[in-house]
Each structure stands twice: as C-alpha cells, then as structure tokens.
Amino acid sequence: MADRPQKLLTPGPTSVPPSVLRALSKPVLHHRSPDFAAVFELAQERLREVFRTENEVLVFTSSGTGAFESAVVNLLSPGDRVLAVSQGEFGERWQAMARAFGCDVVPLTYPWGEAPRPAGLREALAESGAATAFIVHSETSTGVVCDLEPLLAVCREEGVLSVVDAVSSLGAVPLETDAWGADVVVTGSQKALMTPPGLAFAAVSDRAWERTVEATLPRFYWDWARQRRAQAKRSTPFTPPTSTVVALVEALGLVLEGGLDAAFARHRALGRACRAGIKSIGLELYSPEDDSAAVLTGALTPEGIDAVELRLALRDRHGITIAGGHGDLVSRLFRIGHIGHVTIDDIAEALGAIEVELREAGADVEPGRAAPAAFEAFGSVAAAG
Amino acid sequence: MADRPQKLLTPGPTSVPPSVLRALSKPVLHHRSPDFAAVFELAQERLREVFRTENEVLVFTSSGTGAFESAVVNLLSPGDRVLAVSQGEFGERWQAMARAFGCDVVPLTYPWGEAPRPAGLREALAESGAATAFIVHSETSTGVVCDLEPLLAVCREEGVLSVVDAVSSLGAVPLETDAWGADVVVTGSQKALMTPPGLAFAAVSDRAWERTVEATLPRFYWDWARQRRAQAKRSTPFTPPTSTVVALVEALGLVLEGGLDAAFARHRALGRACRAGIKSIGLELYSPEDDSAAVLTGALTPEGIDAVELRLALRDRHGITIAGGHGDLVSRLFRIGHIGHVTIDDIAEALGAIEVELREAGADVEPGRAAPAAFEAFGSVAAAG
C-alpha cells in the first residue's frame, strides 16, 4: 500500500474534513447511553434539515444499497408491479433488487448518459399501472443528474409512490423532499454529506408509511416500524456505528453552517471548472455539458491511452484517486468527483496531473492549460453568483 | 452531554485501544482502490485467524443482527423448520427474526440465566425434525456462555446445520469454528474484537454453502454468493465502511499479536476478579458463578437501591459506563463487561466506584473491599494460569 494519503476526487466515498476525522476518533460511545441519545437526536435533526423534510429520516447501519432495500421490503409485496426508471448502473441495480424480491419490474430504461423525462415517465406509468416508481436522481455511473421535481410531480399526479435514489445527490444538488413531494428518499453518509461510509438514510412520507401496512415482503433488520419506534426514543433497534454517527453530526454541522445553497453553488461551479479544464486539454466529455453535471465529470482518454493506467499513475505519482468506468468504457472513461470536501484547488491540481500523465503516456497534450481554464470558469461562476 | 470521556465496561460496544482510534481517523480510503484492496485482504486473513477457520468470512456493513439475518435468508426457505435455542434476549430475537421470514420456528427455551445442554438439544432436534439449529454462544443479556462444543457435536451427529450467535463471544472465549464443526458463526466488530461498531461477519462452512443453493428466501444486500464473488477479488459488492475496516485490521493485529489464548485467559481472570469484587461488596450475582462467565458479570443491587440510578451515578460522577438490565430486572440488574480492551485496573476502579455510590444511596456497604478482592482473584488466576 502506498504510504501517501490519497486525495479522493471520487463520487464517494469522498475525502472528509479534518474535524470529521477528529470526531470519528473520539472515544467510542455506548449506543444505549444518554451521551449517544443526545448525539443521535442531533443527527436526526440535522438529517431532516439536509433532506428538507419534516418527516422521520430513518438511520441504518448499511451502505446506500441497504437503505434502498429497506424501501423495497417495507413498501412492496411479492408480485407488486414497480416501474423502475434506469439511466445507468444504479438504475439497473434497483431493477435487479426488486426482481430478487419477486416484484413485477417494468423497466423504463434510458440509454446510459441520458436523463429520464416527465412525458416518458407519465406514459410508462399509465401503461404499466405500477403503484410504485423508482427514480435515480444522480446516476453516479454517468454523471447524469435528472430534473427530479417534474418527475416527482408526475408520480403524484398519477397517484404513484416514488422512491428516489439520492445517494450521490443529497447535499450535492437541490433536492426538496417535502416541497417536491418525494415519498422516499435514500442516501448514504459517504458522498456529499462528507462522512465516512457505514450509514445510510431513508426519509419516509406519510403516504409511504401508509403503504407499509399492506406490504407483505418479510423484514426484520430493515423493518421501518421497529426503526421508527426506536428512533422516537433517540435510539436504534440494533447497535449503530456510534463513532460514525458522531462524525456525521460534525459533518452535517459543517454543511448546514455554510448553508446548503452555498454547497449546491460550489458543486455547480466545480463542475463547470472541471468541464472547462477537460475541454482545454482537448478531451471528450462523457457526462453532460451543462450545469446539471454538478456531482462528477466524466471524460474519455484520447484513443490509445488507457484510462486504467492513467488512474494508477494519478494515484501512485500524485496521490490523487479518481473513479473509473464500466463495461465497454473501462479503458477510456474516467470520472472526477467534485462533491463534499473539494476545493477548486483540488480540481486544478488533479487536472494538472492528468495533463502531465496523458503527455507521459504519449498523448498530444500541452500541460499548463487546464488549471487556468478551471480557475477562470470557477471564478466567473463565483462572480456571477 | 457530559464532556468527560466514558470508560465503557459494557458487553459492547467496548472502548477500543488508542491505536485503533488512530487507525479509524486516517484519511478515508476509496473502496475500489488498490489501497483498500490490500487492507481488505489483510482483514479477511486476520478474521479467518480469529474465527479459527479456513473458510470464507463474509464481511457485512451492518450490526451483528444484520449478519444473523444474512444467515436466515441464505440458508432457509419459507416454511422451513428451525430449532431456535434460547436462553435470553438474543435467543428470543433470532426466534422472532426467523418467524418474520415465515420459517416454522420450534423454540427450545431455557430460563434466562440457564445454559442449553446437549441432551435437551438432541431430544428437541429429534422431535422437531428441524434441519437447522440456532444457538447463542454468549447470551449478553444474562452473561451465560454455553458449552458450545458438545452442542455443535449433537448438531453434526443429527445432520443439522448450526448457526451460532457469537456476537459477544468471538475473541472473548474459545470458539473453534472448524475444529468444532460450526456451520455458520456470526459476530460483530464492537465487542471482543475491539473495533467500533459498524461491521459484522459470518463464517460459512461448505455444508452451509451447499444449503444456500436450495434456500429460496429472497435476498440481495445479504446475498452470500454475491458477497463471496466480490471478496474473492478483495472487494465488496456495496460500499463498505472503509475507515472501520482499517480500524479492524489494527485491532485484529493487536488481538493476534497478544495471542487469542492469552486474551481468553485474561477475560476469564477478569471475570473471576469481577465476581470476587461483587461478592466482597455483599451483592448477589446474576451471571454464573464459574469461569464460563468470562464476557460479563451481572449483579443485583441491594433491595431498595435502583440500578438505573447507580448506573447514572457511575456515568456522571466517575466516567464509567456499565450496562443495565431488562424487563422485570431493570431496577435491580447491572452488567459489567470485561472483554476487549479492559484491564484489571479498570475493573477495580469500577468496583470501587460502585461501592461508593451504593453507600451514597444508603446501602450497607463499606468501601475499600472490592478492589483488593478483585486484584487478589485476578493475581491468583494469573499465577495459576
């Protein structure tokens, strides 16, 4: 293992602020102690603020996939029809999950890189007769962040319960759980919430709570009713990762202190800066070209230059970890995350290292262009407000 | 919240060594990076050593209850008959869990405080015709650690698959997964393994793997086959708590460096010391009087002295957190954990504080007896051991 600490410019887990690491390393709290109850109450309050909801936010010891599974088993019964919108790897994962639980999954699949649209959703819901829809807000495999509000409006108009994968979007881009009428919103600790992985969350609307009564899929660890009863007493039914909860409280405090809107603006500006830098190198963008791509920037290496090798070089020679691609694109696609504890200087540094390593690998690249382009795009965004 | 850090003399989460907290607070690793792959490989190696198994130890982002649920959904089908041995709160939990998944649970229930016996198990297995048995090794609610080896022998002789709850026993008392022929052994990170909560483990025998093929309960997050495929590539299917894995590697290194047998001897000696101290105060023991009670010591307050008040006084005035009781015993029972990173001085300190607070509450107790009694019992054990 390399000794050098890696700067994570990934769409999660992300590098977390020093004060969050310090909170993480405090002496362990006992989960049935008054000390933890006070911390957990604060965590719940801050989660509601970040989710922009008055409803309960359930806290699970799991990855985001676990919290999504909790939605499946609390809302559905075997044979239930689900419209599962997919525009990438995570949309496909939720389709596979619901099938594993015996649901009748109607896929609404967009090509990777495209965003779902309200008209298509309305039509598919009408055709399928599904009472539940899965929607991926930010598709981490492609960088596509969909325009969620009108999609949720369609669900409400059609009387369909919505389950939103907001794992890489919550805290990164605007998501108004209550105002937009999302029924269930799922996220994890390790992305824009700037906390190490190990916690996942599900905000649950009154409509969703009603549905749980009739849902017959078996559940115990994921049982929302048991979880809600415990959380009402500032506790959890099973031992939570108490140290990670302490870190979460610190991280959410930082997010809320700076303000969510400022965080959204910073992510948008970082996205714009990253795209400007990538273009100045002459690389092709894989993620969208507009401000919706605030979570991550995907780009393709020049033909003949291996993206896996590029990532290894960044890691070994520069201490920078970025994410890779998938399937057919593994040898060309790389993804730079810019959510959470990331600055314009981090992005400029990474772009500079990419230039150097591309030239080293034989690409026709002249180092020194990307960082200034990124700073300029970031600054003009910041000035524009 | 009290500012004073609490010493956790609880049966988990336990206080962890300083070097484990330092490992926890290193910069976050990305779960798809070569750095994490190396750490995760080491974690798997060390887990196999601690479990004393050659088989795969599956690693879940969850509490111990989650890992137990993984055993249920990977081994069983709806309607399957399960013999669920119970001698306390956790035995009851596994009965309730299997019922929630539609299994035909045959309870073999011993009174709280008693240990299950091989003859009773053999008879119950023969009568029930169950193909699966749940056994709680260390019942954390009572301090009873059963004599597991002969119980497992009965299971093997009867051709029954065994699932062992070793959440508070693994690393605390001897458990030879392979040599004793346990099929599935489940534990968590936060007890004798001296790591913060957030990780849970399941060691799986070949016989258990065969059973998974016919088991039809739906599974996705807990799917052992998916987990095994990922772990073979030094990875996990879903984002693991990478920082907690780094801490685990450090903690398991400490356990193995000292040697498991030395850890077992220390826990036995601490149990003996704690019992000697409790008796010197004139209190009634709730946990067993013999060396089997190596995980925790349960005791009752004198009549009229509230155990909840005692625990609060220990916490607020002495910075010592111990565990409480349950149900009818909540006002009398307290439990002192002595597994993991606990020394004889910690135990003597806690006993001394208990004496003072009992006298303060009006009990007929003369402080100054318990610590010497504990040191003496510990020393004579150490000398004999």
Contacts between the chains, C-beta under 8 A, distances in Angstrom:
chain1	res1	chain2	res2	distance
A	1	B	34	7.6
A	1	B	35	5.0
A	1	B	38	4.6
A	1	B	39	6.9
A	2	B	35	6.4
A	5	B	26	7.3
A	5	B	27	4.2
A	6	B	27	6.9
A	6	B	29	7.2
A	6	B	30	7.0
A	6	B	33	6.9
A	6	B	35	6.5
A	8	B	27	8.0
A	8	B	28	6.4
A	8	B	30	5.3
A	10	B	30	5.3
A	12	B	239	7.1
A	13	B	28	5.2
A	13	B	29	7.4
A	13	B	30	5.8
A	13	B	31	6.5
A	13	B	239	6.6
A	13	B	242	6.1
A	14	B	28	7.3
A	15	B	27	6.3
A	15	B	28	5.8
A	16	B	28	5.6
A	21	B	25	4.4
A	21	B	26	7.7
A	21	B	27	7.3
A	21	B	28	8.0
A	22	B	25	6.7
A	24	B	24	5.7
A	24	B	25	5.3
A	24	B	243	6.7
A	25	B	21	4.5
A	25	B	22	6.7
A	25	B	24	5.4
A	25	B	25	3.4
A	26	B	5	7.3
A	26	B	21	7.6
A	27	B	5	4.2
A	27	B	6	6.9
A	27	B	8	8.0
A	27	B	15	6.3
A	27	B	21	7.3
A	28	B	8	6.3
A	28	B	13	5.2
A	28	B	14	7.2
A	28	B	15	5.8
A	28	B	16	5.6
A	28	B	21	7.9
A	28	B	190	7.7
A	28	B	196	5.3
A	28	B	197	7.9
A	29	B	6	7.2
A	29	B	13	7.4
A	30	B	6	7.0
A	30	B	8	5.3
A	30	B	10	5.3
A	30	B	13	5.8
A	30	B	321	5.1
A	30	B	323	7.8
A	31	B	13	6.4
A	31	B	197	7.1
A	32	B	323	7.2
A	32	B	324	7.4
A	33	B	6	6.9
A	33	B	315	7.0
A	33	B	321	5.6
A	34	B	1	7.6
A	34	B	312	7.8
A	34	B	315	7.3
A	35	B	1	5.1
A	35	B	2	6.4
A	35	B	6	6.5
A	35	B	315	8.0
A	38	B	1	4.7
A	39	B	1	7.0
A	61	B	61	6.9
A	61	B	62	5.3
A	61	B	63	5.2
A	61	B	66	6.9
A	61	B	197	7.4
A	61	B	198	6.0
A	62	B	61	5.3
A	62	B	62	5.8
A	62	B	66	7.2
A	62	B	221	7.0
A	63	B	61	5.2
A	63	B	221	7.9
A	63	B	238	4.1
A	63	B	239	4.4
A	63	B	240	7.3
A	64	B	238	7.6
A	64	B	239	7.0
A	65	B	220	7.8
A	65	B	221	5.7
A	65	B	237	7.8
A	65	B	238	4.3
A	65	B	239	7.8
A	66	B	61	6.9
A	66	B	62	7.2
A	66	B	221	4.9
A	66	B	238	7.2
A	69	B	220	5.8
A	69	B	221	4.6
A	96	B	220	7.4
A	97	B	220	4.6
A	100	B	218	5.5
A	100	B	219	6.7
A	100	B	220	4.5
A	100	B	223	7.7
A	101	B	218	4.6
A	101	B	220	7.1
A	102	B	218	6.0
A	188	B	239	6.9
A	190	B	28	7.7
A	190	B	239	6.2
A	196	B	28	5.3
A	196	B	241	6.4
A	196	B	242	6.8
A	196	B	243	4.2
A	196	B	244	7.6
A	197	B	28	7.9
A	197	B	31	7.2
A	197	B	61	7.4
A	197	B	239	4.8
A	197	B	240	6.6
A	197	B	241	4.9
A	197	B	242	6.0
A	197	B	243	7.6
A	198	B	61	6.0
A	198	B	198	4.5
A	198	B	240	7.9
A	198	B	241	3.2
A	198	B	243	7.6
A	198	B	244	6.0
A	217	B	218	7.4
A	218	B	100	5.5
A	218	B	101	4.6
A	218	B	102	6.0
A	218	B	217	7.4
A	218	B	218	7.9
A	219	B	100	6.7
A	220	B	65	7.8
A	220	B	69	5.8
A	220	B	96	7.4
A	220	B	97	4.6
A	220	B	100	4.5
A	220	B	101	7.1
A	221	B	62	7.0
A	221	B	63	7.9
A	221	B	65	5.7
A	221	B	66	4.9
A	221	B	69	4.6
A	223	B	100	7.7
A	237	B	65	7.9
A	238	B	63	4.0
A	238	B	64	7.6
A	238	B	65	4.3
A	238	B	66	7.1
A	239	B	12	7.1
A	239	B	13	6.6
A	239	B	63	4.5
A	239	B	64	7.0
A	239	B	65	7.8
A	239	B	188	6.9
A	239	B	190	6.2
A	239	B	197	4.8
A	240	B	63	7.3
A	240	B	197	6.6
A	240	B	198	7.9
A	241	B	196	6.4
A	241	B	197	5.0
A	241	B	198	3.2
A	241	B	241	6.7
A	241	B	244	6.8
A	242	B	13	6.1
A	242	B	196	6.8
A	242	B	197	6.0
A	243	B	24	6.7
A	243	B	196	4.2
A	243	B	197	7.6
A	243	B	198	7.7
A	243	B	244	8.0
A	244	B	196	7.6
A	244	B	198	6.0
A	244	B	241	6.8
A	244	B	244	7.5
A	312	B	34	7.8
A	315	B	33	7.0
A	315	B	34	7.3
A	321	B	30	5.1
A	321	B	33	5.6
A	323	B	30	7.8
A	323	B	32	7.2
A	324	B	32	7.5
